[in-house]
Amino acid sequence: MKAGAFLADGDMMITANTIGKLTALLGLAGLGACASTGSSAPQPTVCRPASATTLVGKDAPDDATILQSTGSSVVRRIAPGDPTTKDYRQERVTVTIAEGRVVAASCG
């Protein structure tokens, strides 16, 4: 028997080299499952600033109405003075609501 060889059922010799090749093959097969299917994720829509400002002074609309009227894909509702992040996201509209009315609306 060769050094580094193992005996399996039926006296078939399995060497360490064979085990290494099988491990590599299984690893590559596993990575193949992670491959892209070619379909792309839907692109976020861009908020229209002029449309966002038309919400100011109105009764607070529901999110669906805000999304439709501004072209945004994300709504952030806040109250005056609420802390917010300063990151700019073109697909987001921030609507400030006080006492059931929109007091400010902006993209980003």
N, C-alpha and C positions, 0 to 999 in steps of 0.2 A: 504494500500500500504506500502511496506517495505521502510525503510529509504535508500536512495541511489538508488532507483529504478526509472526507467523512463517508461512512457507509449508510445508505438508506435501504428501505425495503427492496428486496430483489438484488442486493449487492451492487446497486448502481452507485458509482463513485461521483460524489459531488465535491468539487474543490472550492476553496475559498474564492478563487477567481470567478467561478461560476456564480457563486452567491453574490459577489460584487456586481457582476453584470446584471443579474436578475433584480437586484436592489435598484440599480440605476434605471433599468427599464420600467420598473413600477413607479419610480419617482417621476420619470418623464410622462408616463401615462396619467399620473395624478395632475401634473401641471397642465396637460392638455384640457382637462376639465375646467381649468380657470381661464381658458382663452376667450377672447372677445367673440361674440356671435355676429359682429358686424352691425348690429342695430345701435343707433345712437340714442342717448337720453334726450327727452324733449328739451328744447331750448327755453329758458325762462323769458317771459315777455318783459318789455321795458316800460316802466312807469312814465306816463305823460304828465309833466309838471303843470301845464295849463289846465288839464282836466282835474288834477288833484286840488287845485285852488278853488275850483267851482263848488267843492263840497263845503267850504267854510260858510257858517251861518245856518246850515240846514240841520234838521233833526238827524241824529246819528243813524246812518243807514246800516243795513246788515253787510257782512263781508262780501257776499256775492255781488251786491250792488256796487260796492267800492271797487272790487276787482274789475267788473265790467266797465265802469265809467272811467277808470284810470289806466287800464291796460296792464296793470300790475299782476304779478302772480303770487305776491305775499302781502298780507295786511298786518301792520303792527298798530294796535290800539293802545293809546296811553292817556293818562290824565295829566293836566298841567303839573309840572314839577317832577314827574316820574323820571328816574334815571334811565338813560338809554345808551346804547353803544354808539360810537361815532363812526363806525364803519359804513361806507357807502355801498349800498346794494341797489343797482339800477332796476331790479325787478320788484323792489319793495316800496310801498307807500306807508307813511306814518301818519296816522290820524289821531289828533288830540281832541278828546271829548270831555266836555265839562257840562254838568247838569243836562245831559241828554242831547247836547248840540255840538256840532263840530266847530271848534274854535281855531284849529290850524290843521293843515294837511300839506305834506310835502313828500317828494320822492326821495328815496335813499334809505 
